[in-house]
Amino acid sequence: MAQAVRETTLPGLPLYRRGKVRELYAVGDGLLLMVASDRISAFDVVMDQLVPDKGRILTALSRFWFARTASVVPNHLVTTNVDDFPEAARAHRSVVAGRSMLVRHAERIDVECVVRGYLAGSGWAEYRADGTLAEETLPPGLEESARLPEPRFTPAIKAESGHDENISRATLRDMVGAETAHLLESASLRLYAAAEEHLHARGLILADTKFEFGFHDGALLLIDEVLTPDSSRYWPTHGYRPGRPQPSFDKQYLRDYLEGTEWNKQPPPPPLPAEVVDATAARYREALERVTGTPLEDLPR
């Protein structure tokens, strides 16, 4: 197990942005270096404890999916090979190797492009309350974790509270225009279909996932990370039964633990017991191996 990384500081490289999990550095020529830490967030709050090897797993999964879906939707990945990084980034090989991606800078569209194939999470909560999903009516009588008649595009935005807020497709059109809204929905549904086909063969269900996009030289690119346990809800096919929550290979285990505490979902977060950190790490490792066929031990360092 590699030493866990809370955050990176790369002298000589300007910090472009620090997110909940990643740091982005400007490396010139319209490129960014995206470095994944071992931080983990839940309910949009970063936990104090780290999940060892999480950054390497997120990077490996994104690299796998960017390569696999490049013919479906173009993406921003240039390379994960440190030997091909600019010299200023190669100088930090010991820090960035295995947990970084060199990417094209794109103008991000500030919308979370969620696709749901099953009723879970906030989608299930909305349906249970109103019989709708993203303000559109669904058939009555569906159960928790039920497969939807067809995958649904359910966009979201960051509310003033900092939490994701589901919006309707009509609201999305008002925000970004009809043409861009159509591009986002079409790209998201195609990516979901491609991922679902691969995962079915690996004994996994893709309950829902979140994509992010940006424009580069006028073209729509898939950006950020893709189809990782941080952005997706993976369930095992074996034992799947609607009408209840499903075991998952994502952050749901951590969320479930936190829901059982008295935490109000505002900073500061409660401390995580070692067994919760270990169990979360185990789910990330299993997701990596089941999705890509590559165990953690075989990842490049």
Secondary structure by P-SEA (a helix, b strand, c coil): ccccccbbbbcccccccccccbbbbbccccbbbbbbccccccccccccccccaaaaaaaaaaaaaaaaacccccccccccccccccccccccccccccccccccccccccccccccccccaaaaaaaaccccccccccccccccccccccccbbbbbbcccccbbbbcaaaaaaaccaaaaaaaaaaaaaaaaaaaaaaaaaccccccbbbbbbbccccccccccccccccbbbbbccccccccccccccaaaaaaaaaacccccccccccccaaaaaaaaaaaaaaaaaacccccccccc
